């Protein structure tokens, strides 16, 4: 066996099978898997498993981890022909509710005439799933010595990986390297991501008749409004910290001083120090009416991700593979969004994110991929697999 897949041959083969890869992507996109549609998620995972087995054969080991109120997590492990073990991680749930596909319109070609293909979840991240499957298939065809590969498909990433996080962390600790098949940043891999908090804030006031005895009431809505304005001032964009109140509701009737109100707050931070500062300053916020109690659920969902010492050699290797395949300078970047790579990086383990699609519009109507990038992205992961049957230099 050769030490690693021949770069030119891998790229050529990826170009030859690109129509099949794109068709597999569209097969996944046509089956809607919104994060809250449990029947759709279950059948979508069945479809994803069927597609994986169709392309790669039956796995040597598989386990379906029940997600409870979330989509299940599936792990499929294929034995290698060399040393090492790599995890390919991706989520099959999308932010799009079932029924979205029926009204979806294809975007016009880019101004330079470049083709786009669109669909709910195509960019984030069903393209990455299909490319990952084909990457192992092409690496196998090359005859290279390969590591064992564990695919981890989870159905709750878009809502915080609430049930899948323990599975992700357990798998990451058993393998040598984790590659997350999330979309790229215009072709760049993602080596830093913000940590995320999903805070729920509750204001409890005193109800009274708004006309007969307004003075007896303590408005939860007024107090929570004051809190939201003060919380926004805790943000520090220059330090990478953003705070957004995306949900706000309260009260029981228009003629009643509100006794309760709630808000959902999205928080993004780039460091643990900022996380601690935000916690402290939000807890210190006072509202004008002392009769209203403010309760904050500090729900930090994902820790910040940085390019740790374990991941730096992996980035170097990815750049080396890309260069051998004729790609001029594989970039890396930091982004504001979070992913399951955050969990792996926080454990101090080697991980690269953004190994999937090239396109744009995540979570937006018209999200799309450039199908002409599918061969290069697939070949990059295939080439990395061929090199990861040997220990990382670092």
Secondary structure, DSSP 8 states (H G I E B T S, - for coil): -BSS--HHHHHHHHHHTHHHHHHHHHHHHHS--BTT-HHHHHHHHHHHHHHHHHHH-S-SEEEEE--TTSEEEEEEEE--SSS-EEEEEEE--BSS-TTGGGG-------TT----EE-TTIIIIIHHHHHHHHHHHHHHHTTB---EEEEEEEE-GGGT-TTTHHHHHHHHHHSSEEEE----BTTBEEEEE-EEEEEEEEEE-B--BTTT-GGG-B-HHHHHHHHHHHHHTT-BGGGTBEEEEEEEEE-S-TTB--SEEEEEEEEEESSHHHHHHHHHHHHT---S-TTSEEEEE--EEE--B---HHHHHHHHHHHHHHHHTT-S---EEEES---THHHHHHTT--EEB--S--EE-TTSTT-EE-GGGHHHHHHHHHHHHHHTTS----
